């Protein structure tokens, strides 16, 4: 440990990463300990702090009018709370034995070492950018940071053509397809999977596929991009697969992300099979009493399967930050794990999931049954009732709920929260059928769609027992 904590002098907390997890940790630690007890230094290599990356597609699409609306707290606001936030400064090395980090000012190039008593690693995730010919050409964009979003907006403003290709059909890919359709582009989505949204089972992904095509989006599944083609001006002009070429004036990469743990790995800190840092329940890096990690750079415990997963979501990052800040500030808090809840949309189609897919259950060695039902968002006779499909997985022997997937229109997506609570509580599908949910015709049928699915799953479990 650095000797600044000895002899009554204040300790120093160093935070690497100035977004959700890092600055939540810094802010919580500051609430618990004043600047006379704890010095807080935070490093952020980008131009922005504490912003919502999840909101970038909606800003680019025009639903959010101004970029600054996505910023929860500016660097100046953090500094006013006695947090020394150093922007455009990249940490390039961590010396665990010496209790210090090396950082480079990206404007001046100057490098220096900063000692720490306590360290928080919140380096986030990096977009997967395949090593393909032409992938670095002008007009090809990832969408991970506000800087990325601004660069994409600049391209969309300058580009005269109206053809866009989105590579990948996960959350970012689907959301960016909607964004580009709303901006008047002809959109093609090239997806290596059988169906879009690999976070769903293929039968539920098929519903998303059909809805996207109904919006005028061209879906190309079971296809892998082999190269990005450029014109005489060096800018992107098309995306190629083994079988075809798809003209493009702009390309958006929505392939997913990986934990940004190069620094941590080089420092000898423990990484899991998905490349994320391994932490205990208090978000301490395993084997290191005064180093914590949180956000998209860590692996978390899946409470349903008991396995570790990498789930990069802002909800988790902010909770991690609260736990880390509490512990680094001298309190006590834990983060028990997640059930894997996520919700998204493409235009008016809402897509939600929680718990395990069929492949997850198989990978965890679980024997399961599934039940799929179709229902409506409101009482069938009430105006503007819309259809939804709910799929539910349950453990075959015990009936324990394992996962739920929902695809539908207005009122469908947030119903997944019912299942998320049931998963966290370890409920069986039979027990779920008795849940006392709110009912009125404008909000739900007498039997909520989630409960209808639970009833059907409970029957299947009972049949298999017999």
C-alpha positions in Angstrom: 0.0 0.0 0.0 1.2 3.5 -0.7 2.4 5.3 2.4 0.1 8.3 2.0 -2.3 6.5 4.4 0.3 6.4 7.2 0.6 8.9 10.0 -2.9 10.3 9.7 -2.5 11.8 6.2 -5.3 11.3 3.8 -5.6 8.2 1.5 -5.7 8.5 -2.3 -8.3 6.6 -4.4 -7.4 6.4 -8.1 -10.2 5.6 -10.6 -9.3 4.4 -14.1 -12.3 5.3 -16.3 -14.7 8.2 -16.1 -18.0 6.8 -17.0 -20.8 4.9 -15.2 -19.0 2.5 -12.9 -15.9 4.7 -12.3 -17.6 7.9 -11.5 -20.4 6.3 -9.5 -17.7 4.7 -7.4 -15.9 8.1 -7.0 -19.1 9.9 -6.1 -20.2 7.3 -3.6 -16.8 7.3 -1.9 -16.9 11.1 -1.7 -20.3 11.0 0.0 -18.8 8.7 2.7 -15.5 10.4 3.1 -14.6 14.1 2.8 -11.6 15.5 0.9 -9.6 15.9 4.1 -9.8 12.1 4.6 -9.8 10.8 1.0 -8.2 12.3 -2.1 -9.9 11.0 -5.3 -8.1 11.2 -8.7 -9.9 9.9 -11.8 -8.6 9.4 -15.3 -10.7 9.5 -18.5 -9.2 9.2 -21.9 -12.2 10.6 -23.8 -13.9 14.0 -24.0 -16.9 13.2 -21.8 -17.7 11.8 -18.4 -20.7 10.1 -16.8 -22.8 9.7 -20.0 -25.4 7.3 -21.2 -23.9 5.1 -24.0 -27.3 3.4 -24.2 -28.8 6.6 -25.4 -26.4 7.1 -28.4 -28.7 5.4 -31.0 -31.6 7.7 -29.9 -29.5 10.8 -30.1 -28.2 9.9 -33.6 -31.7 9.1 -34.6 -33.1 12.4 -33.4 -35.3 11.2 -30.5 -32.9 12.9 -28.2 -32.3 16.4 -29.4 -29.0 17.3 -27.9 -25.9 15.3 -27.1 -25.5 17.0 -23.7 -28.8 15.5 -22.6 -27.0 12.1 -22.4 -24.4 13.5 -19.9 -25.4 12.9 -16.3 -22.6 14.9 -14.7 -19.9 17.0 -16.4 -16.2 17.0 -15.4 -16.7 20.5 -13.9 -19.5 19.1 -11.7 -17.3 16.2 -10.5 -14.5 18.6 -9.7 -16.9 20.8 -7.7 -17.3 17.8 -5.4 -13.5 17.6 -4.9 -13.0 14.8 -7.4 -9.8 15.5 -9.4 -11.1 14.2 -12.8 -8.4 14.4 -15.5 -9.9 14.3 -19.0 -8.1 13.2 -22.1 -5.7 11.3 -19.9 -5.1 7.7 -20.6 -3.8 5.2 -18.1 -1.1 3.2 -19.8 0.2 1.0 -17.0 -0.7 -0.4 -13.6 2.1 -1.2 -11.2 0.4 -3.4 -8.6 3.5 -4.0 -6.5 4.4 -0.3 -6.4 0.8 0.9 -5.9 0.8 3.3 -8.8 -0.5 4.0 -12.3 1.2 5.5 -15.3 -0.9 8.0 -17.3 -0.4 10.0 -20.5 -1.9 13.4 -21.3 -3.3 12.8 -24.8 -3.0 16.5 -25.7 0.6 17.1 -24.6 2.0 13.6 -24.6 3.4 14.1 -21.1 3.5 10.9 -18.9 3.7 10.6 -15.2 3.1 8.1 -12.3 0.4 8.6 -9.7 0.5 6.5 -6.5 -2.6 5.1 -5.0 -3.8 3.5 -1.8 -7.0 2.2 -3.4 -7.6 1.6 -7.0 -10.8 1.3 -9.1 -10.6 -0.2 -12.6 -13.6 0.8 -14.7 -12.2 0.6 -18.2 -15.4 -0.6 -19.8 -15.6 -2.6 -23.0 -14.3 -2.1 -26.6 -16.4 -2.7 -29.7 -15.5 -5.8 -31.7 -13.9 -4.6 -34.9 -13.1 -7.5 -37.2 -9.8 -7.5 -39.0 -11.2 -7.1 -42.5 -9.8 -5.4 -45.6 -11.2 -1.9 -45.7 -12.8 -1.9 -42.2 -10.9 1.3 -41.2 -12.1 3.2 -44.3 -13.9 6.5 -43.8 -17.6 5.9 -43.4 -17.2 2.8 -41.2 -18.3 3.4 -37.6 -18.5 1.7 -34.3 -20.9 3.1 -31.7 -19.6 2.8 -28.2 -18.8 6.3 -26.9 -20.1 9.9 -27.4 -17.1 10.6 -29.6 -18.2 7.6 -31.8 -21.8 8.9 -32.0 -20.6 12.4 -33.0 -18.3 10.9 -35.7 -21.3 8.9 -37.1 -23.5 12.0 -37.0 -20.9 14.0 -38.9 -20.8 11.3 -41.6 -24.5 11.1 -41.9 -24.6 14.9 -42.3 -21.9 15.0 -45.0 -22.9 11.8 -46.9 -25.2 12.4 -49.9 -26.0 8.7 -50.5 -28.9 7.1 -48.5 -27.7 3.5 -48.3 -26.6 2.0 -45.0 -25.3 -1.4 -44.0 -25.4 -2.5 -40.3 -23.0 -5.4 -39.5 -24.4 -7.5 -36.7 -28.0 -7.8 -35.3 -27.6 -7.7 -31.5 -28.9 -4.8 -29.4 -26.7 -2.1 -31.0 -27.2 -3.5 -34.5 -31.0 -3.6 -34.2 -31.2 -0.1 -32.6 -28.9 1.4 -35.2 -31.0 -0.2 -38.0 -34.0 1.6 -36.5 -32.1 4.9 -36.2 -31.0 4.8 -39.9 -34.5 3.8 -41.1 -35.9 6.8 -39.2 -33.3 9.0 -40.9 -34.5 7.9 -44.3 -31.8 5.4 -45.2 -32.2 2.2 -47.1 -30.9 -0.3 -44.5 -29.5 -3.7 -44.9 -28.5 -5.7 -41.8 -25.8 -8.5 -42.3 -26.0 -11.0 -39.5 -23.9 -14.1 -39.1 -26.6 -15.8 -36.9 -29.7 -17.7 -38.0 -31.9 -14.9 -36.8 -31.3 -11.4 -35.3 -31.0 -10.9 -31.6 -28.8 -13.8 -30.6 -29.8 -13.1 -27.0 -33.1 -14.7 -27.9 -33.8 -18.3 -29.0 -34.0 -18.5 -32.8 -37.8 -19.0 -32.7 -38.2 -15.7 -30.9 -35.5 -14.1 -33.0 -37.6 -15.0 -36.1 -40.4 -12.7 -34.8 -37.9 -9.8 -34.7 -36.7 -10.7 -38.2 -40.2 -10.6 -39.6 -41.0 -7.3 -37.9 -37.7 -5.7 -39.2 -38.5 -6.7 -42.7 -42.0 -5.3 -42.3 -40.3 -1.9 -41.5 -38.4 -2.1 -44.8 -35.1 -3.3 -43.4 -33.4 -5.9 -45.5 -32.2 -8.8 -43.3 -29.3 -11.0 -44.5 -28.9 -13.9 -42.0 -26.3 -16.7 -42.0 -23.8 -14.4 -43.7 -20.4 -13.1 -42.6 -18.8 -10.0 -43.9 -15.5 -10.8 -45.7 -14.4 -7.3 -46.6 -15.4 -3.6 -46.9 -15.1 -2.3 -50.4 -14.0 1.3 -51.1 -14.4 3.7 -54.0 -11.8 5.8 -55.8 -12.0 8.4 -53.0 -11.1 5.8 -50.4 -14.5 5.9 -48.7 -16.7 2.9 -48.1 -18.9 1.9 -51.1 -20.1 -1.6 -50.2 -19.9 -4.5 -47.8 -19.0 -8.0 -49.2 -19.9 -11.5 -48.1 -18.8 -14.7 -49.7 -22.0 -14.6 -51.9 -22.9 -11.0 -52.5 -22.1 -7.3 -52.2 -24.3 -4.8 -50.5 -23.9 -1.1 -51.5 -23.3 1.3 -48.6 -22.6 5.0 -48.2 -22.2 4.3 -44.4 -21.5 1.2 -42.4 -22.2 0.7 -38.7 -20.5 -2.1 -36.8 -22.9 -3.6 -34.2 -21.1 -6.9 -33.6 -20.8 -6.5 -29.9 -18.1 -5.7 -27.4 -15.4 -7.4 -25.3 -14.1 -6.4 -21.9 -11.4 -3.7 -22.1 -8.9 -5.5 -19.8 -5.6 -5.1 -21.6 -4.2 -3.0 -18.7 -5.5 -5.3 -16.0 -4.1 -8.4 -17.8 -0.7 -6.8 -18.3 -0.7 -6.0 -14.6 -1.2 -9.7 -13.7 -4.8 -9.3 -12.4 -7.1 -12.3 -12.7 -9.3 -12.6 -15.8 -12.1 -15.1 -16.5 -12.9 -17.2 -19.6 -14.8 -14.3 -21.2 -11.8 -11.9 -20.7 -13.4 -9.9 -17.9 -11.8 -9.2 -14.5 -12.8 -11.6 -11.7 -14.1 -10.0 -8.5 -15.7 -11.1 -5.2 -19.1 -10.1 -3.9 -17.7 -6.7 -2.8 -16.4 -6.1 -6.3 -12.8 -6.4 -5.1 -10.5 -8.0 -7.7 -9.8 -11.5 -6.5 -6.6 -11.7 -4.4 -6.2 -7.9 -4.1 -7.6 -6.2 -1.0 -7.4 -2.6 -2.2 -8.2 -3.0 -5.9 -11.8 -3.0 -7.2 -13.3 -3.3 -10.6 -16.8 -2.8 -12.1 -18.8 -2.1 -15.2 -18.3 -3.6 -18.6 -14.7 -4.8 -17.8 -15.8 -7.5 -15.3 -17.5 -10.8 -15.3 -20.6 -11.3 -13.1 -22.3 -14.2 -11.5 -25.4 -15.5 -13.2 -27.8 -16.3 -10.4 -29.8 -18.7 -12.5 -27.0 -20.9 -13.9 -24.4 -20.3 -11.3 -21.8 -19.5 -14.0 -19.9 -16.3 -14.7 -20.9 -14.2 -17.7 -19.9 -10.9 -19.4 -23.0 -8.8 -19.6 -22.2 -5.2 -20.5 -25.1 -3.0 -19.3 -25.2 0.4 -17.8 -27.6 -0.8 -15.1 -25.0 -3.2 -13.8 -22.2 -0.6 -14.1 -24.0 1.9 -11.9 -24.7 -0.7 -9.3 -21.1 -1.9 -9.3 -20.0 1.7 -8.8 -22.3 2.2 -5.8 -20.9 -1.0 -4.2 -17.3 -0.2 -5.0 -17.6 3.4 -3.7 -19.2 2.2 -0.5 -16.4 -0.3 0.2 -13.6 2.0 -0.9 -15.2 4.7 1.3 -15.0 2.5 4.4 -18.6 1.1 4.3 -19.8 -2.4 3.4 -21.9 -3.4 0.3 -22.1 -6.4 -2.0 -23.2 -7.2 -5.5 -24.7 -10.7 -5.5 -25.1 -11.2 -9.3 -27.6 -10.8 -12.1 -30.3 -12.8 -13.9 -29.5 -11.3 -17.3 -32.4 -8.9 -17.9 -32.4 -6.7 -21.0 -34.9 -4.9 -23.1 -34.7 -3.1 -26.5 -36.9 -2.1 -29.4 -36.9 -1.6 -33.1 -39.5 1.0 -34.0 -42.7 -0.1 -32.2 -41.5 -3.7 -31.6 -40.4 -4.3 -28.0 -37.9 -7.1 -27.3 -37.1 -8.4 -23.8 -35.4 -11.3 -22.1 -34.2 -12.4 -18.7 -32.6 -15.6 -17.4 -31.4 -18.4 -19.7 -32.0 -19.2 -23.3 -32.2 -22.8 -24.4 -28.5 -22.9 -25.3 -27.6 -21.4 -21.9 -29.6 -24.0 -20.1 -28.0 -26.8 -22.1 -24.6 -25.3 -21.5 -25.2 -25.3 -17.7 -26.3 -29.0 -17.8 -29.9 -28.2 -16.9 -32.9 -30.3 -18.1 -35.7 -28.0 -19.0 -39.1 -27.6 -20.6 -40.3 -24.6 -22.6 -43.7 -23.1 -23.2 -44.7 -20.4 -25.7 -48.0 -18.5 -25.7 -49.5 -15.6 -27.6 -51.6 -13.0 -25.7 -52.4 -9.3 -25.8 -51.1 -6.2 -24.0 -54.6 -5.2 -22.8 -58.0 -6.8 -22.5 -58.9 -8.1 -26.0 -62.0 -5.8 -26.2 -60.1 -2.7 -25.1 -58.9 -0.3 -27.9 -55.4 -0.5 -29.2 -54.7 -3.9 -27.6 -51.6 -5.4 -29.3 -50.3 -8.9 -29.6 -47.3 -10.3 -27.8 -45.4 -13.6 -27.7 -44.0 -14.9 -24.4 -41.6 -17.9 -24.1 -40.8 -19.4 -20.8 -38.2 -22.0 -19.7 -38.5 -24.0 -16.5 -36.4 -26.7 -14.9 -37.9 -30.0 -15.8 -37.8 -31.7 -12.4 -38.4 -28.8 -10.0 -40.4 -26.4 -12.1 -37.9 -23.6 -11.2 -38.2 -20.7 -13.6 -35.1 -20.5 -15.8 -35.8 -17.7 -18.4 -38.4 -15.6 -20.2 -38.4 -14.0 -23.6 -41.0 -11.5 -24.8 -41.6 -10.0 -28.2 -44.5 -7.6 -28.8 -45.7 -4.1 -29.3 -46.5 -1.4 -26.7 -46.6 -2.8 -23.1 -44.7 -5.9 -23.9 -41.1 -5.1 -23.0 -41.3 -4.1 -19.3 -43.3 -7.1 -18.5 -40.0 -8.9 -18.4 -39.4 -7.3 -15.0 -42.1 -9.6 -13.5 -39.9 -12.6 -14.6 -36.7 -10.9 -13.4 -38.1 -10.6 -9.9 -39.4 -14.2 -10.0 -35.9 -15.4 -11.1 -34.1 -13.5 -8.4 -36.5 -15.0 -5.8 -36.0 -18.5 -7.2 -39.7 -19.0 -7.8 -41.2 -22.0 -9.6 -43.6 -21.5 -12.5 -46.4 -23.0 -10.5 -45.8 -20.4 -7.7 -45.7 -17.6 -10.3 -49.3 -18.4 -11.4 -50.5 -17.0 -8.1 -48.7 -13.7 -8.3 -51.0 -10.8 -7.4 -50.4 -8.5 -10.4 -52.2 -5.3 -11.2 -55.2 -5.6 -13.5 -57.5 -3.2 -15.4 -58.6 -3.6 -19.0 -56.4 -0.7 -20.2 -53.3 -2.4 -18.8 -53.7 -6.2 -19.1 -56.0 -9.1 -19.7 -57.4 -10.7 -16.6 -54.5 -13.2 -16.9 -51.4 -11.3 -17.6 -49.4 -12.8 -20.5 -46.5 -13.7 -18.2 -48.9 -15.6 -16.0 -50.5 -17.4 -19.0 -47.0 -18.6 -20.0 -46.3 -19.7 -16.4 -49.6 -21.7 -16.3 -48.6 -23.4 -19.5 -45.1 -24.1 -18.3 -46.4 -25.5 -15.1 -48.7 -27.9 -17.0 -45.7 -29.1 -19.1 -43.6 -29.6 -16.0 -46.4 -31.7 -14.4 -46.9 -33.7 -17.6 -43.2 -34.5 -17.7 -43.2 -35.6 -14.1 -46.0 -38.0 -14.8 
